[in-house]
Amino acid sequence: MQLKTLLEAPELGLNLKAGRSGLEREVRGGYTSDLLSHVMSRAREGDLWVTVQAHQNIVAVAVLLNLAGIIIAGGIEPQEDTLSKADAEGVTIFTTNLPAFEVVGRLYALGIRASNSYAALAQG
Amino acid sequence: MAEVPAMSHDPSYDLKIPVIGHDFLRAGEAASRIKKVLQALNLPPQVIRRASISAYEAEMNIIIHAYRGQLALKVTPDALTLVAEDEGPGIQDIDLAMQEGYSTAPDEIREMGFGAGMGLPNIKKSADKLTITSTVGQGTRLEIVIRIS
């Protein structure tokens, strides 16, 4: 599923804030956490990341992991320098007024799964 | 901005990047430069992922805890080595610092999602070899080796 399909899904209430050039990016899976080290170690390339962090370091994490994009949930507005850095790096950022729990549930209903859930279960 | 090696058939490569303590605006840039170099060297994706995680966590440790430091990357055909050196407070108890969840980061840094006590454990998981030397009141040196095979 491409990012632009999610942008057009009314139930997600997404607003495109940065990285329009990446809208055709394929979403391979999803990850949610607000601890950046957790994301660094567990998220996978092509994941869509749901977070309430809005400072510009989320862009560096997305670039390093080659994530599909970022949804900032809970009606939080990213800082301007976050958006300019995301545009410069080609990282797509959406916001939504939905709480993180709700947006993740709706992404799951659309068919998006965690890339690493089987591995995580296997680790016990 | 990626520094593509001049001779792509020669896999040996050296790079040194300064990192400034508490410079959160540029946080992640050193790790990004390292990742771009490794991509230009056509290393395997898993090696690039592990090196990117290690470089990011080492860079963030310098930014969160130290006054200044640098990341150095050396690539040979067999392995890549990342050395993170800083002038800073040093680590009181390395065994404790290696425990997941242990952190000395202040609250305002934790609120940004840093300081979860996962930096050194993430590096250890990503590395084939991690050597930490630290002198309290002087600084810390990490040597991270990731084999290329």
Chai-1 contact restraints between the chains, C-beta under 6 A:
chainA,res_idxA,chainB,res_idxB,connection_type,confidence,min_distance_angstrom,max_distance_angstrom,comment,restraint_id
A,D34,B,G113,contact,1.0,0.0,6.0,A-B,restraint_1
A,L35,B,G113,contact,1.0,0.0,6.0,A-B,restraint_2
A,L35,B,A116,contact,1.0,0.0,6.0,A-B,restraint_3
A,L36,B,G113,contact,1.0,0.0,6.0,A-B,restraint_4
A,L36,B,F114,contact,1.0,0.0,6.0,A-B,restraint_5
A,S37,B,A116,contact,1.0,0.0,6.0,A-B,restraint_6
A,S37,B,M118,contact,1.0,0.0,6.0,A-B,restraint_7
A,S37,B,G119,contact,1.0,0.0,6.0,A-B,restraint_8
A,S37,B,N122,contact,1.0,0.0,6.0,A-B,restraint_9
A,M40,B,I53,contact,1.0,0.0,6.0,A-B,restraint_10
A,M40,B,Y56,contact,1.0,0.0,6.0,A-B,restraint_11
A,S41,B,N122,contact,1.0,0.0,6.0,A-B,restraint_12
A,Q53,B,G113,contact,1.0,0.0,6.0,A-B,restraint_13
A,H55,B,M112,contact,1.0,0.0,6.0,A-B,restraint_14
A,N57,B,A27,contact,1.0,0.0,6.0,A-B,restraint_15
A,N57,B,G28,contact,1.0,0.0,6.0,A-B,restraint_16
A,A60,B,G28,contact,1.0,0.0,6.0,A-B,restraint_17
A,V63,B,S32,contact,1.0,0.0,6.0,A-B,restraint_18
A,L64,B,A31,contact,1.0,0.0,6.0,A-B,restraint_19
A,L64,B,K35,contact,1.0,0.0,6.0,A-B,restraint_20
A,L64,B,S52,contact,1.0,0.0,6.0,A-B,restraint_21
A,L64,B,Y56,contact,1.0,0.0,6.0,A-B,restraint_22
